[in-house]
Amino acid sequence: MKFRARSAAIGLACIAYAALVGSLLPAAAETTKERVLKEGRIVIGIHNRSPWGYKKEGTGELLGWHPDLLRAAFADLGVKQVDFEVTEFGALIPGLMAGRFDAVASGLSITPERCQQVAFGAPDLRSDDAAIVLAGNPKALHSYADLAKKADAIMGGGRGSNVIKNAITEGVPEDRILQFPDIETNIAALRAGRIDAAVFSSPTVIGLLAGNRSPDLERASPFTTDEKSISYIAVAFRKDDGDLRDLYNQGLAKVMSKGTIATIMAKYGFGPTEKVPPGLTTSQLCGAANHRRQQQKPSGIN
């Protein structure tokens, strides 16, 4: 009897000790995905720019390609509240890394360099370079080659943008490229005659010229570029939130399979040219070498 009592006492002491130790151990940190699903709410950083994501004048309503796409993708996942916070384009990724947003979506191109910083979702839009010129295209500019060979032709592009890199790669002299901090100053320079073509991504040009709001301007059609100038757009997440990115990809796949994405594309003036080819993956766009490095990271991180 004494042995049994002693054994029972030891057993109870072990249980009490295990409970005490367990209570002292730090609880597992809640992941962003767990919080988003629990709250039914996600915060997205955007740059206030048509067609990517913008506030409608007069009402303040958030419209745009990515707001519509994200609402549709997360609705099927039980996340009914998609909040958007506006910031400068250059502050999107830093803000994401600092925890201001759960994801960022504002026409970010998937590049190997950005793939080092963030975990991109599946590509949602194809983008080529496009040029806005004065009505009538007075210098007949239809390619970077035209800009390169016409000694009096000057182009404008966003400072540090892909179009600047693409133009230089295709032979446009750097001394005939003006770089601007934003779209407004680029367009103003075109109207003032300082440049002959303002070059942006094709979706941006579609958004700028929608509704014939600028009859003095037109899209240079065609504007032929090298295949290397084509880029693909996606929503970006923190690398530690690979599971949230995967969840979003599930929602995006449903949006695509149901045909909802085609409706959203048409709403913002996108057509077959902007459609992502079937089977194209983020890993392919990030680059094989970068993909191999990512595969060495823990499961779930892109």
C-alpha positions as CSV (number, residue, x, y, z in Angstrom):
1,M,0.0,0.0,0.0
2,K,2.8,2.4,0.9
3,F,4.5,1.6,-2.5
4,R,1.3,2.3,-4.4
5,A,0.7,5.6,-2.5
6,R,4.3,6.6,-3.1
7,S,3.9,5.8,-6.8
8,A,0.7,7.7,-7.0
9,A,2.3,10.7,-5.3
10,I,5.3,10.6,-7.7
11,G,2.9,10.4,-10.7
12,L,0.9,13.4,-9.5
13,A,4.1,15.3,-9.0
14,C,5.3,14.6,-12.5
15,I,2.0,15.7,-14.0
16,A,2.1,18.9,-11.9
17,Y,5.7,19.5,-13.0
18,A,4.9,19.0,-16.7
19,A,2.0,21.4,-16.4
20,L,4.2,24.0,-14.8
21,V,6.9,23.6,-17.4
22,G,4.3,23.8,-20.2
23,S,2.9,27.0,-18.8
24,L,6.3,28.6,-18.7
25,L,7.2,27.7,-22.4
26,P,6.4,30.5,-24.9
27,A,3.3,29.9,-26.9
28,A,3.8,29.4,-30.7
29,A,3.6,32.8,-32.4
30,E,0.4,33.3,-34.5
31,T,1.2,33.3,-38.2
32,T,-0.2,36.0,-40.5
33,K,-2.3,33.4,-42.3
34,E,-3.8,32.3,-39.0
35,R,-4.6,35.9,-38.0
36,V,-6.1,36.7,-41.3
37,L,-8.4,33.6,-41.3
38,K,-9.3,34.2,-37.6
39,E,-10.2,37.9,-38.1
40,G,-11.5,37.5,-41.7
41,R,-9.5,40.6,-42.6
42,I,-6.4,41.3,-44.6
43,V,-4.5,44.6,-45.2
44,I,-3.1,45.3,-48.6
45,G,-0.7,48.1,-49.5
46,I,-1.3,49.8,-52.8
47,H,0.0,52.8,-54.8
48,N,-2.9,55.1,-55.8
49,R,-2.7,54.6,-59.5
50,S,-5.1,53.5,-62.2
51,P,-5.6,50.8,-63.3
52,W,-3.8,49.0,-60.4
53,G,-5.6,50.4,-57.4
54,Y,-6.9,53.9,-56.8
55,K,-9.5,55.9,-55.0
56,K,-12.4,57.1,-57.2
57,E,-12.7,60.9,-57.3
58,G,-15.6,62.2,-55.3
59,T,-16.5,59.0,-53.5
60,G,-13.1,57.7,-52.3
61,E,-14.2,54.2,-53.3
62,L,-11.2,51.8,-53.9
63,L,-11.3,50.5,-57.4
64,G,-8.7,48.9,-59.7
65,W,-7.4,45.6,-61.0
66,H,-5.8,44.4,-57.8
67,P,-8.6,45.5,-55.4
68,D,-11.2,43.7,-57.5
69,L,-9.0,40.6,-57.9
70,L,-8.0,40.4,-54.3
71,R,-11.6,40.8,-53.1
72,A,-12.7,38.0,-55.4
73,A,-9.8,35.7,-54.4
74,F,-10.2,36.1,-50.7
75,A,-14.0,36.0,-50.6
76,D,-14.0,32.3,-51.4
77,L,-11.5,31.8,-48.6
78,G,-13.7,33.3,-45.9
79,V,-11.8,36.6,-45.8
80,K,-14.6,39.1,-46.3
81,Q,-12.8,42.3,-45.3
82,V,-10.0,43.4,-47.6
83,D,-8.6,46.7,-46.4
84,F,-6.3,48.9,-48.6
85,E,-3.7,51.4,-47.4
86,V,-2.3,53.8,-49.9
87,T,1.5,54.6,-50.0
88,E,4.2,55.7,-52.4
89,F,5.2,53.0,-54.9
90,G,8.8,53.0,-53.6
91,A,7.5,52.4,-50.0
92,L,5.4,49.3,-50.9
93,I,8.0,46.6,-50.3
94,P,9.7,48.4,-47.3
95,G,6.2,48.8,-45.8
96,L,5.5,45.1,-46.3
97,M,8.8,44.1,-44.7
98,A,8.1,46.5,-41.8
99,G,4.7,44.8,-41.1
100,R,2.5,47.7,-42.2
101,F,0.7,45.5,-44.7
102,D,0.0,41.8,-45.1
103,A,0.7,42.0,-48.8
104,V,1.3,44.6,-51.5
105,A,-0.4,44.8,-54.9
106,S,0.2,47.7,-57.3
107,G,1.5,46.5,-60.6
108,L,4.7,44.9,-59.2
109,S,6.6,43.0,-61.9
110,I,8.0,39.6,-60.9
111,T,11.8,40.0,-61.3
112,P,14.6,37.8,-59.9
113,E,15.8,40.8,-57.8
114,R,12.4,41.2,-56.2
115,C,12.1,37.5,-55.7
116,Q,15.1,37.8,-53.3
117,Q,13.0,40.1,-51.1
118,V,9.4,38.9,-51.3
119,A,7.3,35.8,-52.0
120,F,5.2,36.5,-55.1
121,G,1.8,35.0,-55.8
122,A,1.0,33.5,-59.1
123,P,1.3,35.9,-62.1
124,D,-2.1,37.6,-62.8
125,L,-1.3,39.9,-65.7
126,R,1.0,40.1,-68.7
127,S,2.7,43.5,-69.3
128,D,4.7,44.8,-72.1
129,D,6.2,48.3,-72.6
130,A,4.0,50.9,-74.3
131,A,4.4,54.5,-75.4
132,I,2.2,57.5,-75.2
133,V,2.8,60.1,-77.9
134,L,1.1,63.3,-79.0
135,A,-2.0,62.8,-81.1
136,G,-1.0,61.7,-84.6
137,N,2.4,60.4,-83.4
138,P,4.3,63.2,-85.2
139,K,7.6,61.4,-85.2
140,A,6.2,58.0,-86.1
141,L,7.7,56.2,-83.0
142,H,6.7,52.5,-83.0
143,S,9.6,50.8,-81.2
144,Y,12.7,51.4,-79.1
145,A,14.5,50.9,-82.4
146,D,12.8,54.0,-83.8
147,L,13.7,56.0,-80.7
148,A,17.3,54.8,-81.1
149,K,17.8,55.6,-84.7
150,K,16.0,59.0,-84.8
151,A,18.7,61.4,-83.4
152,D,16.2,64.0,-82.3
153,A,13.8,61.6,-80.5
154,I,13.8,61.8,-76.7
155,M,11.8,59.4,-74.5
156,G,10.7,59.7,-70.9
157,G,10.3,56.9,-68.3
158,G,9.9,56.4,-64.6
159,R,13.1,56.7,-62.6
160,G,14.6,53.3,-62.0
161,S,11.8,51.6,-63.9
162,N,12.0,48.5,-66.1
163,V,11.2,50.6,-69.2
164,I,14.5,52.6,-68.7
165,K,16.5,49.3,-68.5
166,N,14.6,47.9,-71.5
167,A,15.2,51.0,-73.6
168,I,18.9,51.1,-72.9
169,T,19.2,47.3,-73.6
170,E,17.5,47.9,-77.0
171,G,19.9,50.6,-78.0
172,V,18.3,53.9,-76.9
173,P,21.2,56.2,-75.9
174,E,21.1,57.2,-72.2
175,D,21.6,60.9,-73.1
176,R,18.2,60.8,-74.9
177,I,16.3,59.3,-72.0
178,L,14.8,61.5,-69.3
179,Q,13.8,59.9,-66.0
180,F,10.9,61.2,-64.0
181,P,9.8,60.7,-60.4
182,D,6.1,60.1,-61.3
183,I,3.7,59.7,-64.2
184,E,2.4,63.3,-64.0
185,T,5.7,64.9,-64.6
186,N,6.4,62.4,-67.5
187,I,3.1,63.3,-69.2
188,A,3.6,67.0,-68.6
189,A,7.0,66.8,-70.3
190,L,5.4,65.1,-73.3
191,R,2.8,67.9,-73.6
192,A,5.5,70.5,-73.2
193,G,7.6,69.1,-76.0
194,R,10.5,68.1,-73.8
195,I,10.1,64.5,-74.8
196,D,8.6,62.7,-77.8
197,A,7.3,59.5,-76.1
198,A,6.4,58.7,-72.5
199,V,7.0,55.0,-72.0
200,F,5.2,53.0,-69.3
201,S,3.9,49.4,-68.8
202,S,1.0,48.6,-71.2
203,P,-1.6,48.3,-68.4
204,T,-0.6,51.7,-67.1
205,V,-1.1,53.2,-70.5
206,I,-4.5,51.5,-70.8
207,G,-5.5,53.1,-67.5
208,L,-4.2,56.5,-68.4
209,L,-6.0,56.7,-71.7
210,A,-9.2,55.1,-70.6
211,G,-12.4,57.0,-71.3
212,N,-10.7,59.3,-73.9
213,R,-9.8,61.8,-71.1
214,S,-6.8,63.0,-73.0
215,P,-7.7,63.6,-76.6
216,D,-4.3,65.3,-77.2
217,L,-2.5,62.1,-76.5
218,E,-2.6,58.6,-78.0
219,R,-1.0,55.2,-77.6
220,A,1.7,54.5,-80.2
221,S,0.3,51.5,-82.0
222,P,2.0,49.3,-82.6
223,F,5.0,49.7,-80.2
224,T,7.2,46.7,-80.8
225,T,9.6,45.6,-78.2
226,D,12.0,42.7,-77.6
227,E,10.5,39.7,-75.9
228,K,12.7,40.4,-72.9
229,S,10.7,43.5,-72.3
230,I,7.6,41.5,-71.4
231,S,7.0,41.2,-67.6
232,Y,4.4,39.6,-65.4
233,I,2.5,41.2,-62.5
234,A,1.7,39.6,-59.2
235,V,0.7,40.3,-55.5
236,A,3.7,40.1,-53.1
237,F,3.9,38.7,-49.6
238,R,6.7,38.4,-47.0
239,K,8.8,35.4,-47.5
240,D,7.9,34.2,-43.9
241,D,4.3,34.2,-45.1
242,G,4.6,31.6,-47.8
243,D,1.5,29.8,-46.4
244,L,-0.6,33.0,-46.8
245,R,0.7,33.3,-50.4
246,D,-0.3,29.7,-51.0
247,L,-3.7,30.4,-49.6
248,Y,-4.1,33.4,-51.9
249,N,-3.0,31.3,-54.9
250,Q,-5.8,28.8,-54.1
251,G,-8.3,31.7,-54.2
252,L,-6.8,33.1,-57.4
253,A,-7.0,29.7,-59.1
254,K,-10.7,29.6,-58.3
255,V,-11.2,33.1,-59.7
256,M,-9.5,32.0,-62.9
257,S,-11.3,28.7,-63.2
258,K,-14.7,30.4,-62.8
259,G,-14.0,33.0,-65.4
260,T,-14.2,35.9,-63.0
261,I,-10.8,37.1,-63.9
262,A,-11.9,37.6,-67.5
263,T,-14.7,39.8,-66.3
264,I,-12.3,41.9,-64.2
265,M,-9.9,42.2,-67.1
266,A,-12.6,43.5,-69.4
267,K,-13.7,46.0,-66.8
268,Y,-10.3,47.7,-66.9
269,G,-9.7,47.5,-70.6
270,F,-7.4,44.4,-70.6
271,G,-7.7,41.9,-73.4
272,P,-6.0,38.7,-74.7
273,T,-2.6,40.5,-74.9
274,E,-2.6,41.0,-71.1
275,K,-3.6,37.4,-70.4
276,V,-1.0,35.2,-68.6
277,P,-0.1,32.2,-70.7
278,P,-1.3,28.9,-69.2
279,G,1.3,27.0,-67.2
280,L,3.6,30.0,-66.5
281,T,4.8,29.9,-62.9
282,T,6.3,32.3,-60.5
283,S,9.3,30.0,-60.1
284,Q,10.0,30.2,-63.8
285,L,9.8,34.0,-63.7
286,C,12.0,34.3,-60.6
287,G,14.7,32.4,-62.4
288,A,16.0,28.9,-62.1
289,A,19.0,29.9,-59.9
290,N,16.9,31.9,-57.6
291,H,14.3,29.1,-57.4
292,R,17.1,26.7,-56.4
293,R,18.1,29.0,-53.5
294,Q,14.5,29.2,-52.4
295,Q,14.1,25.5,-52.4
296,Q,16.8,25.3,-49.7
297,K,14.6,27.3,-47.4
298,P,11.9,25.8,-45.1
299,S,8.8,24.3,-46.7
300,G,6.2,26.9,-47.5
301,I,8.5,29.8,-48.3
302,N,8.9,30.8,-52.0
